[in-house]
Amino acid sequence: MKEATAHIKINKLLEGSGWRFFAEGNLPADIQLEPSVTIKSKDLDALGEDFQKVEKGFIDFLLLNEKGFPFIVLDAKAENKSPLVGKEQAIVAEIEAEQALVATNRDLIARFEKRIQATLARVWGEETAP
């Protein structure tokens, strides 16, 4: 089985299990395809039908939990590929997702610190710095 066929089977299994590729009503999509990958049209054309020759690893499916955070990494592989290849890609993708989450949390903490400082300054009658 080629990787493209595996993708189709995985798509059907995910949808059958209640995962969403697209938002449905109030429910957001909880599957991201090829997250954080920027690929140009010419790069895609150069690959042709054989995605196996891509050296830069990227994951196929990132499943998100109910809060929108990375939860499960799925990677489709052709039958002739070792599952360990997908495992290595998934570990890298998980680390990158966690790094993005940490960066977002740091930004959120900095914003809250500014709000807290402004509130304290207001309570104590101090001027806040612009």
C-alpha positions as CSV (number, residue, x, y, z in Angstrom):
1,M,0.0,0.0,0.0
2,K,1.3,3.4,-0.9
3,E,1.3,6.3,1.5
4,A,-1.4,8.1,-0.5
5,T,-3.7,5.1,0.0
6,A,-2.9,5.0,3.7
7,H,-3.9,8.7,3.9
8,I,-7.3,7.9,2.4
9,K,-7.9,5.1,4.8
10,I,-6.8,7.2,7.8
11,N,-9.1,10.0,6.7
12,K,-12.0,7.7,6.7
13,L,-11.1,6.1,10.0
14,L,-10.7,9.5,11.7
15,E,-14.0,10.8,10.4
16,G,-15.7,7.6,11.4
17,S,-14.3,8.1,14.9
18,G,-15.7,11.6,15.3
19,W,-12.6,13.6,14.5
20,R,-13.3,16.7,12.4
21,F,-11.3,18.0,9.4
22,F,-13.6,21.1,9.2
23,A,-15.6,23.0,11.8
24,E,-19.1,21.7,12.3
25,G,-21.5,24.2,13.9
26,N,-20.0,25.3,17.2
27,L,-17.3,22.6,17.1
28,P,-13.9,23.6,15.6
29,A,-11.9,21.3,13.4
30,D,-9.7,19.1,15.6
31,I,-7.4,17.7,12.9
32,Q,-4.6,19.8,11.4
33,L,-3.0,18.5,8.2
34,E,0.7,19.1,7.7
35,P,0.8,21.6,10.6
36,S,3.4,24.4,10.4
37,V,4.6,23.4,7.0
38,T,5.2,26.0,4.4
39,I,5.6,24.5,1.0
40,K,5.6,26.4,-2.3
41,S,3.7,25.3,-5.4
42,K,7.0,24.6,-7.3
43,D,8.2,22.4,-4.4
44,L,5.0,20.4,-4.5
45,D,5.2,20.1,-8.3
46,A,8.8,18.8,-8.0
47,L,7.6,16.0,-5.7
48,G,5.3,14.6,-8.2
49,E,3.3,11.6,-7.0
50,D,6.1,10.3,-4.7
51,F,6.1,12.1,-1.3
52,Q,8.5,9.4,0.0
53,K,11.5,11.3,-1.5
54,V,10.9,14.3,0.7
55,E,13.9,14.6,3.1
56,K,12.5,17.4,5.3
57,G,10.2,15.5,7.7
58,F,6.7,16.7,8.5
59,I,3.8,14.9,10.0
60,D,0.6,14.1,8.2
61,F,-2.1,14.6,10.9
62,L,-2.1,16.5,14.2
63,L,-5.1,15.7,16.3
64,L,-6.1,18.4,18.8
65,N,-7.7,18.0,22.2
66,E,-10.9,19.8,23.2
67,K,-8.9,22.9,24.1
68,G,-7.2,23.0,20.7
69,F,-3.8,21.8,22.0
70,P,-1.8,19.0,20.2
71,F,-2.9,15.7,21.4
72,I,-2.0,12.9,18.9
73,V,0.5,12.9,16.0
74,L,-0.3,10.5,13.1
75,D,2.0,9.8,10.3
76,A,1.0,7.7,7.3
77,K,3.7,5.4,5.9
78,A,3.9,3.1,2.9
79,E,4.1,-0.6,3.9
80,N,7.7,-0.8,2.9
81,K,8.7,1.9,5.4
82,S,9.8,1.1,8.9
83,P,7.3,2.4,11.6
84,L,10.3,3.8,13.3
85,V,10.7,6.4,10.6
86,G,7.2,7.7,11.4
87,K,8.0,7.5,15.1
88,E,11.0,9.8,14.7
89,Q,9.0,12.3,12.7
90,A,6.2,12.3,15.3
91,I,8.7,12.9,18.1
92,V,10.2,15.9,16.3
93,A,6.7,17.3,15.5
94,E,5.6,16.9,19.1
95,I,8.7,18.8,20.3
96,E,8.0,21.6,17.8
97,A,4.3,21.8,18.9
98,E,5.4,21.9,22.5
99,Q,7.9,24.7,21.8
100,A,5.2,26.7,20.1
101,L,2.9,26.2,23.1
102,V,5.7,27.3,25.5
103,A,6.3,30.5,23.4
104,T,2.6,31.3,23.4
105,N,2.5,30.7,27.2
106,R,5.4,33.0,27.7
107,D,3.7,35.7,25.7
108,L,0.5,35.3,27.6
109,I,2.4,35.5,30.9
110,A,4.1,38.7,29.8
111,R,0.7,40.2,28.9
112,F,-0.8,39.3,32.2
113,E,2.2,40.7,34.1
114,K,1.7,44.1,32.3
115,R,-2.0,44.0,33.2
116,I,-1.2,43.2,36.8
117,Q,1.3,46.0,37.0
118,A,-1.1,48.5,35.5
119,T,-3.9,47.4,37.9
120,L,-1.5,47.7,40.9
121,A,-0.4,51.1,39.8
122,R,-4.0,52.2,39.4
123,V,-4.9,50.8,42.9
124,W,-2.0,52.6,44.5
125,G,-2.6,55.8,42.6
126,E,0.6,55.6,40.6
127,E,1.2,56.6,37.0
128,T,1.6,53.7,34.6
129,A,4.5,53.9,32.2
130,P,3.4,54.2,28.5
